Amino acid sequence: MTVKVPPIKCQGIKTKLVEWIKDHSSLEGNGTWIEPFMGSGVVGFNMRPSRAIFADVNPHIINFYNAIKQGKITAGIAKEFLEKEGASLQIKGEDHYYEVRERFNKDSNPLDMLFLNRACFNGVMRFNKKGGFNVPFGHKPERFVKSYVTKITNQIKYVTDAVSQYDWEFLCADFRKIISSAMQNDFIYCDPPYIGRHVDYFNSWSETDEQELYDLLGVTKAKFILSTWHSNQYRENLALEKYAASYTVLTREHFYHVGASEKNRKPMMEAIVLNYNPLTPVALEPEKQLTLFEKAKNEYVVYSSPKV
């Protein structure tokens, strides 16, 4: 499977986990795919459901994709815009980047956000307490070369083609409202912020939020998958034991690369929480569960009998 990468980048994007999540999802033929935490949208965009609700509390993400849906942003429009702004960036350097950032924080133009998202430091999307984009320049004035612009416009074209074929809705809404609206044949994919990670104005997440999320998922009639982290070499995600004890929890190890050296490979055990059995997993007694780095990749871990 070739994963299609969306035009907007977000920290924590699940590009490397899309196929794994897709293999374990279960959407009925007439149901709606629901994402209360859209972020990049990479999972749903690759699922290509006939009906979908992509929701996020960040209005800039939703505005961007609604602009594509409404034809206000096309591959051609984005190409012309990025070539123009890229040329100014090459001449003026970081001064131009900060001019665009100031302009975006005043006018919220979705094309400006696309430019900032691809020109900022490390592709981070972060907003201050006033809701202003505050990521510094990425120090690459020649960022928007022809091949890079083509890559971005092809990503926009993919979304344009999808929204013309399918009934996809983009909503700026709180996860509580979106999950509460799910029906029995719908499928919910949740990728909430992680407790303890750096958060921003649109991406804050507390223990109360975590509790309310699991409370809502506990009573929904829809099937769901929730993405989270399981453990790394330093600590474990205690929220899994606290909130996910009655669900199926599947784990998969993958590496984050911080540098070219082997010693800089950072292993992380990712987890998905399901309220159904996608296959027939092997239940492990807690005392017999292997430690993080002894576990086989793609191993099933069942803390308790999951709901069917």
Beta strands, then each sheet from edge to edge (+ up, - down):
strand 1: 33-35
strand 2: 51-56
strand 3: 167-172
strand 4: 187-190
strand 5: 223-232
strand 6: 248-257
strand 7: 265-274
strand 8: 300-302
sheet 1: 3+ 2+ 1+ 4+ 5+ 7- 6+ 8-
end
